[in-house]
Amino acid sequence: MAKEGVEKTEETEHMIEKDAGKEPETVLSSGNAKEMRAVVLSGFGGLNKLRVTKKAMPEPQEGEVKVRVKACGLNFLDLMVRQGNIDNPPKTPLVPGFECSGIVEALGENTKEFEIGDRVMAFVNYGAWAEVVCTPAEFVYKIPDDMTFTEAAAFSMNFVAAYMMLFEVANLREGMSVLVHSAGGGVGQAVAQLCSTIPNVTVFGTASSFKHEAIKDSVTHLFDRSVDYVQEVRKFKCKTELIYVKMATLKANTGSAVTGAKSDVTVGAKTMWDFL
């Protein structure tokens, strides 16, 4: 049985009032307490396949957290899912979305890490584009007081993917160099920011020219995506291992990292869910 009353708890009401000036909020009337609105993908294709509709509101099972969604992420992966252009596409209709942020509204049995009213971000295996989600507590994380819900919703997938490639696959260390494709994208910018946490890391980035002004301070050397980046990097004569990071566009939740020193090259690739 979920730890939830008919009315919202004082903790939840306090959090909603506290953030009313910063974040948009949708509150269902008491007559529709067991319904919610969600974006539903009726079939693979264009934007005309997406519709906002009412669905039954989920309730948390044992070990799950129920989150009242305040913001949800929109990633390139979501575009590929909408088009059905991924490995093992899901069956439709479905509610898209893999990440969101919001307020804990209820807890399933044996869920002790959170309290009702906590501000959190969460991973879900589809279903984030809805007013309410339920997901295992191990995929839910508290967010700092100074982080907005919008920032939190855009943080999780980008930074987890970047962290996986840099530290779990490529073993980024002090003094290494990193070449990241699509440096102007969400994961690319996350890679650049995480590289700044390690001393003396040189970051080479490729991006479309119109993005250069906005991202020029996040990388050490920036190239237009149309140039021969191999020749450009060679001009700097890197004396340490070079990590090559490329975001895979046709495989869900997948990126790759390649490290090389002289003629010795190793390649590693894992999916995001292997680390969650």
Rosetta blueprint (number, residue, H / E / L):
1 M L
2 A L
3 K L
4 E L
5 G L
6 V L
7 E L
8 K L
9 T L
10 E H
11 E H
12 T H
13 E H
14 H H
15 M H
16 I H
17 E H
18 K H
19 D L
20 A L
21 G L
22 K L
23 E L
24 P L
25 E L
26 T L
27 V L
28 L L
29 S L
30 S H
31 G H
32 N H
33 A L
34 K L
35 E E
36 M E
37 R E
38 A E
39 V E
40 V E
41 L E
42 S L
43 G L
44 F L
45 G L
46 G L
47 L H
48 N H
49 K H
50 L E
51 R E
52 V E
53 T E
54 K E
55 K E
56 A E
57 M L
58 P L
59 E L
60 P L
61 Q L
62 E L
63 G L
64 E E
65 V E
66 K E
67 V E
68 R E
69 V E
70 K E
71 A E
72 C E
73 G L
74 L L
75 N L
76 F H
77 L H
78 D H
79 L H
80 M H
81 V H
82 R H
83 Q H
84 G L
85 N L
86 I L
87 D L
88 N L
89 P L
90 P L
91 K L
92 T L
93 P L
94 L E
95 V L
96 P L
97 G L
98 F L
99 E E
100 C E
101 S E
102 G E
103 I E
104 V E
105 E E
106 A E
107 L E
108 G L
109 E L
110 N L
111 T L
112 K L
113 E L
114 F L
115 E L
116 I L
117 G L
118 D L
119 R E
120 V E
121 M E
122 A E
123 F E
124 V L
125 N L
126 Y L
127 G L
128 A L
129 W L
130 A E
131 E L
132 V E
133 V E
134 C E
135 T E
136 P E
137 A H
138 E H
139 F H
140 V E
141 Y E
142 K E
143 I L
144 P L
145 D L
146 D L
147 M L
148 T L
149 F H
150 T H
151 E H
152 A H
153 A H
154 A H
155 F H
156 S H
157 M H
158 N H
159 F H
160 V H
161 A H
162 A H
163 Y H
164 M H
165 M H
166 L H
167 F H
168 E H
169 V H
170 A L
171 N L
172 L L
173 R L
174 E L
175 G L
176 M L
177 S E
178 V E
179 L E
180 V E
181 H L
182 S L
183 A L
184 G L
185 G L
186 G H
187 V H
188 G H
189 Q H
190 A H
191 V H
192 A H
193 Q H
194 L H
195 C H
196 S L
197 T L
198 I L
199 P L
200 N L
201 V L
202 T E
203 V E
204 F E
205 G E
206 T E
207 A E
208 S L
209 S H
210 F H
211 K H
212 H H
213 E H
214 A H
215 I H
216 K L
217 D L
218 S L
219 V L
220 T L
221 H E
222 L E
223 F E
224 D E
225 R L
226 S L
227 V L
228 D L
229 Y H
230 V H
231 Q H
232 E H
233 V H
234 R H
235 K L
236 F L
237 K L
238 C L
239 K L
240 T L
241 E L
242 L E
243 I E
244 Y E
245 V E
246 K E
247 M E
248 A L
249 T L
250 L L
251 K L
252 A L
253 N L
254 T E
255 G E
256 S E
257 A E
258 V E
259 T E
260 G E
261 A E
262 K L
263 S L
264 D E
265 V E
266 T E
267 V E
268 G E
269 A E
270 K E
271 T E
272 M H
273 W H
274 D H
275 F H
276 L L
